[in-house]
Amino acid sequence: MIIREWRGRAARSNPDAYPDHFRSKVTTELGALPGFLGAHLFRQYLGGTIEFLVLTEWQSMDAIRAFAGEDAGKAIVEAEGVSALVDFDSRVQHYETIDEI
């Protein structure tokens, strides 16, 4: 299994826009993709912003490339997600699961 990690930041005055987008659009679209196994959304408050951490689970890097394209490290952020954030990572990280408890 591969974990894909991405982070975005929103203003504290706009705490619900990205989670709403994530629940209504991101999870629905990802859920339809072959090789997609699940997603987790986390948040932490950092001064004047809220940072969201998104971890998605995939069967393989091939499944990720089918979603993201040949440059699998490029973040895929839809316009609605961009408008909910003040900034976000343009690149993602991938981690191979080596143990699970």
C-alpha positions in Angstrom: 0.0 0.0 0.0 1.1 3.5 -0.8 0.2 6.6 1.3 0.0 9.9 -0.5 0.5 12.9 1.7 -0.6 16.5 1.0 -1.1 19.7 3.0 -3.1 22.8 2.5 -3.8 25.9 4.7 -7.0 27.9 5.3 -7.8 31.1 7.1 -9.2 30.5 10.6 -12.2 32.6 9.4 -12.9 29.9 6.8 -12.7 26.6 8.7 -15.3 24.6 6.9 -14.9 25.2 3.2 -12.1 22.7 2.6 -13.6 19.9 4.7 -16.9 20.5 3.0 -15.2 20.2 -0.4 -13.2 17.2 0.7 -16.4 15.3 1.8 -18.6 16.3 -1.1 -16.2 16.2 -4.0 -12.8 14.7 -3.3 -13.9 11.5 -1.6 -16.6 10.9 -4.1 -14.3 11.2 -7.1 -11.4 9.3 -5.6 -13.8 6.5 -4.5 -14.6 5.8 -8.1 -10.9 5.2 -9.1 -9.4 1.7 -9.4 -6.7 1.2 -6.8 -8.0 3.9 -4.4 -8.3 2.4 -0.9 -9.3 5.3 1.4 -8.6 8.8 2.6 -8.1 10.7 5.9 -8.5 14.4 6.6 -6.8 15.9 9.6 -6.4 19.5 10.8 -4.4 21.5 13.3 -4.6 25.2 14.2 -1.4 27.1 13.6 -1.5 30.8 14.6 -3.9 32.5 12.2 -4.3 29.5 9.9 -5.7 26.0 9.9 -3.5 23.3 8.3 -5.2 20.4 6.7 -3.3 17.1 6.2 -4.7 14.7 3.6 -3.5 11.1 3.6 -4.9 8.9 0.8 -4.3 5.2 0.5 -3.6 3.5 -2.8 -2.8 -0.1 -3.9 0.2 1.0 -6.0 2.2 3.8 -7.6 0.6 2.7 -10.9 -2.8 3.5 -9.4 -1.6 6.9 -8.3 -0.1 7.6 -11.7 -3.5 6.7 -13.3 -5.0 9.4 -11.1 -2.3 12.1 -11.0 -0.5 11.5 -14.3 3.1 10.6 -15.1 4.4 13.2 -12.6 2.9 11.4 -9.6 4.5 14.0 -7.2 2.4 16.8 -8.5 -0.5 17.8 -6.3 -4.0 17.6 -7.8 -6.1 20.4 -6.4 -9.4 21.3 -8.0 -10.4 25.0 -8.3 -13.0 24.6 -5.5 -10.3 23.3 -3.2 -7.9 26.1 -4.2 -10.5 28.8 -3.4 -11.0 27.3 0.1 -7.3 27.6 1.0 -4.9 30.5 1.4 -2.0 28.3 0.2 -1.2 24.6 -0.3 1.7 22.3 -1.2 2.2 22.0 -4.9 4.0 18.7 -4.4 3.0 15.5 -2.5 5.0 12.8 -0.7 4.5 9.1 -1.2 5.3 6.5 1.5 5.3 2.8 1.1 3.6 0.9 3.9 6.1 -1.5 5.4 4.2 -2.5 8.6 0.7 -2.1 10.0 -0.5 -2.9 13.5 
